[in-house]
Amino acid sequence: MSTQVVSADLLETEVEKRRNFAIISHPDAGKTTLTEKLLLYGGAIHEAGAVKARRAQRHATSDWMEMEQQRGISITSTVLQFDYRDRRINLLDTPGHQDFSEDTYRTLAAADNAVMLEDAAKGLEPQTLKLFEVCKMRSLPIFTFFNKMDRPAREPLELLDEIEQVLGLQTYAVNWPIGMGDRFRGVFDRRKHQFHLFERTAHGSKEAGVTVLDLGDPRIEELLGDQDLYYQFKEELEMIEEIGPELDLEAVHAGKMTPVFFGSAMTNFGVQLFLDAFLDYALKPSPRTSTIGEVQPTTEDFTGFVFKLQANMDPKHRDRIAFVRVCSGKFEKDMVVNHARLGKNVRLSHPQKLFAQGRQSLEEAFPGDVIGLNNPGVFAIGDTIYQGKKLEYEGIPCFSPELFAYLRNPNPSKFKQFHKGVTELREEGAVQIMFSADEAKRDPILAAVGQLQFEVVQFRLQNEYNVETRLEMLPYSVARWVDGGWEALEKVGRLFNTVTVKDSWGRPVLLFRNEWNAQQVEGENPELKLSKTAPVVAGKEPEDL
Ligand code: G4P
């Protein structure tokens, strides 16, 4: 196999240039709006509204199945790439809303930074918390943006306190708001000691008009036209300067401190300040742990791993795309690489760059980028591809499912197709498959983090394998893997308010009706160690169905 020669300087420059992140948020916090405004600054779109319009179009179709049939099951998590200043930014879109699935978590495995977007009126919400936990596992740097300051919001100090108390993250406010709701006048940028006063624009479809004044400029009080507001702002600023910590980039990069921003994505206020600071503080593509140790992105040999598979994005082709995060070296179209799990060579032809729902072919890519590869069944989640020295990246763990259902095949003559379909969908990572510990119950249990995963599985079994299935929901909502496996479980003896099932690798998993039951079992059995995630078992295929 020919290995390409890439100049070390080129790699260094390209890695230095890249910043990659995913947005974690709860539905309605403003992710679509913020994404759009970021693209606006990146020049990727010229007028905000494009992304939104497409989303509205999608949502106008009330029936999900109908919608998905039209789109050919394109539960799109897209990768948006744009340039801003001298940087190339990759925004990995995490599916949310009704599209929430294990892919949302997996996307975070490919990210180097996360932006935690919160509605300032609400603060931390459940979906954000779940996603935060995954970021925490990877110690990702987290940047917090409090959105919707143009509406009545919670007190900024209280919002910071919540992050510290609930997430255990130190906060450093990079900018500080002046007022909120109708009295939102702008923000004070602590980096440059400047006030950015906000001019309300019609829905912020263009870059926002801003008046910038230095701290100490006598015009500020007059321009604010509201003494109380000014004094309140001054008091708060003094307080955070006095008692708040200094910005510590090492702590930010270790996921221990979060830089905080206030703004309003809709009116396009504070977005550029955020983007500028984010680019200065964010982590560049970082080294990744592999079987041969840490791999630096500037390592000459190309390596990457598959973090997501997507079937039939394009109804005309009904193909499958494997999303690969480039970890080191330079990717080039048509290059031949080693496939670590299969131990064979694969030619990477027809690579695609993904921008929203459009696709462009791609000639080259660098660490921090994501490429879409046609996947004629060779790739599974977590697969490593490499040139040079053999290595495998840490797999992507199984995340705690919250919905469980028996999948029944009412027609025994379809057993073969059913078996094949479920096996392949499991391989793709469309859903986790578990089994009852009771050998007599042979039907697979589908375990998912979002309802959509069930719908996808049933729909694809019907469409691609011609099997009609029935779902029988199970009354559990919490799953925990048992550290130490069956042996550890046997030691603790009988447990109440839980059932034991097996995952695809035969490992014991406890299912609970609710979080409270799980905590109770943990409390009563301190020797029992339970985990919310489980590592993929490297080099071992899952048990047969
Ligand atoms: P999501 O992707 O996180 O679900 O949120 P999305 O951007 O769709 O925003 C959810 C709603 O919040 C939208 O209103 C959006 O306009 C609004 N929004 C987003 N950012 C801001 C902000 O900074 N200030 C205010 N006041 N509202 C904001 P909608 O009524 O659902 O849609 P639309 O009719 O406004 O498009």
Residues whose N, C-alpha, C, O or C-beta is under 5 A from the ligand:
A	BS01	G4P	H26 P27 D28 A29 G30 K31 T32 T33 N147 K148 M149 D150 R151 G263 S264 A265 M266 T267
